Amino acid sequence: MRALDEAKFGPARTLDLRAGRPGVAEALRRVEPWLRERQMAKAGDVLVITGRGHGSPGGVGAIRQHVEVLLKRLQRAGVVASTRQHAAGAFAVELAPITALFKISPRTRHPTPKPPTDPAGLAALDADTRRSLRLLAEYSLTHLGVPATGKFVEDEMLRQFSVLAAAMAPEETDREDRLRFMIAASMAAFEDDS
């Protein structure tokens, strides 16, 4: 089965949580940023290998159970479109389009992160990054049918920044370059969705 997985998904689209035998907390810490990064890279379907849990108490995989719950939460958050059991110890995950991150679902118990209350937080960004973020906010508002003016644009810039910043891995070295890449990918997704 491993050879078929490697042929179908490849190493760039496979997260093997068995490697290094992490505990539940460490495994969960790895899954969400990896899925968010793969979503921004438009990686398509990905594979998350949890293992079956044979070494777990009662033979029930704790990592598998927790990852399944996380995948459901990420589906409500617009990161995951769908999941299915690929094998007894793996999930095939269809990543949602980037634009799904910006759609607010009234059913979610985990709403989109609230934007920073201090708009001066964007002042630290490079002027080109702020311009790109403003353009993304205007794209988003237009897509939602909301007037892209004044306070609406400022609020949407903060919301977009909050969503994109949440998708960055904590170990990112050049966060502003990564933010610009994610803004460009998000704008392209809105153009593709039109």
GIPEJO-V862088 format. One record per residue. RES is the residue in one letter. SS is DSSP state (hx for helix, st for strand, lp for the rest). Layout:
res:RES ss:SS
res:RES ss:SS
//
This chain:
res:M ss:lp
res:R ss:hx
res:A ss:hx
res:L ss:hx
res:D ss:hx
res:E ss:hx
res:A ss:hx
res:K ss:hx
res:F ss:lp
res:G ss:lp
res:P ss:hx
res:A ss:hx
res:R ss:hx
res:T ss:st
res:L ss:st
res:D ss:st
res:L ss:lp
res:R ss:lp
res:A ss:lp
res:G ss:lp
res:R ss:lp
res:P ss:lp
res:G ss:lp
res:V ss:hx
res:A ss:hx
res:E ss:hx
res:A ss:hx
res:L ss:hx
res:R ss:hx
res:R ss:hx
res:V ss:hx
res:E ss:hx
res:P ss:hx
res:W ss:hx
res:L ss:hx
res:R ss:hx
res:E ss:hx
res:R ss:hx
res:Q ss:hx
res:M ss:hx
res:A ss:lp
res:K ss:lp
res:A ss:lp
res:G ss:lp
res:D ss:st
res:V ss:st
res:L ss:st
res:V ss:st
res:I ss:st
res:T ss:lp
res:G ss:lp
res:R ss:lp
res:G ss:lp
res:H ss:lp
res:G ss:lp
res:S ss:lp
res:P ss:hx
res:G ss:hx
res:G ss:hx
res:V ss:lp
res:G ss:lp
res:A ss:hx
res:I ss:hx
res:R ss:hx
res:Q ss:hx
res:H ss:hx
res:V ss:hx
res:E ss:hx
res:V ss:hx
res:L ss:hx
res:L ss:hx
res:K ss:hx
res:R ss:hx
res:L ss:hx
res:Q ss:hx
res:R ss:hx
res:A ss:lp
res:G ss:lp
res:V ss:lp
res:V ss:st
res:A ss:st
res:S ss:st
res:T ss:st
res:R ss:st
res:Q ss:st
res:H ss:st
res:A ss:st
res:A ss:lp
res:G ss:lp
res:A ss:st
res:F ss:st
res:A ss:st
res:V ss:st
res:E ss:st
res:L ss:st
res:A ss:lp
res:P ss:lp
res:I ss:hx
res:T ss:hx
res:A ss:hx
res:L ss:hx
res:F ss:hx
res:K ss:lp
res:I ss:lp
res:S ss:lp
res:P ss:lp
res:R ss:lp
res:T ss:lp
res:R ss:lp
res:H ss:lp
res:P ss:lp
res:T ss:lp
res:P ss:lp
res:K ss:lp
res:P ss:lp
res:P ss:lp
res:T ss:lp
res:D ss:lp
res:P ss:hx
res:A ss:hx
res:G ss:hx
res:L ss:hx
res:A ss:hx
res:A ss:hx
res:L ss:lp
res:D ss:lp
res:A ss:hx
res:D ss:hx
res:T ss:hx
res:R ss:hx
res:R ss:hx
res:S ss:hx
res:L ss:hx
res:R ss:hx
res:L ss:hx
res:L ss:hx
res:A ss:hx
res:E ss:hx
res:Y ss:hx
res:S ss:hx
res:L ss:hx
res:T ss:hx
res:H ss:hx
res:L ss:hx
res:G ss:lp
res:V ss:lp
res:P ss:lp
res:A ss:lp
res:T ss:lp
res:G ss:hx
res:K ss:hx
res:F ss:hx
res:V ss:hx
res:E ss:hx
res:D ss:hx
res:E ss:hx
res:M ss:hx
res:L ss:hx
res:R ss:hx
res:Q ss:hx
res:F ss:hx
res:S ss:hx
res:V ss:hx
res:L ss:hx
res:A ss:hx
res:A ss:hx
res:A ss:lp
res:M ss:lp
res:A ss:lp
res:P ss:lp
res:E ss:lp
res:E ss:lp
res:T ss:lp
res:D ss:lp
res:R ss:hx
res:E ss:hx
res:D ss:hx
res:R ss:hx
res:L ss:hx
res:R ss:hx
res:F ss:hx
res:M ss:hx
res:I ss:hx
res:A ss:hx
res:A ss:hx
res:S ss:hx
res:M ss:hx
res:A ss:hx
res:A ss:hx
res:F ss:hx
res:E ss:hx
res:D ss:hx
res:D ss:hx
res:S ss:lp
//
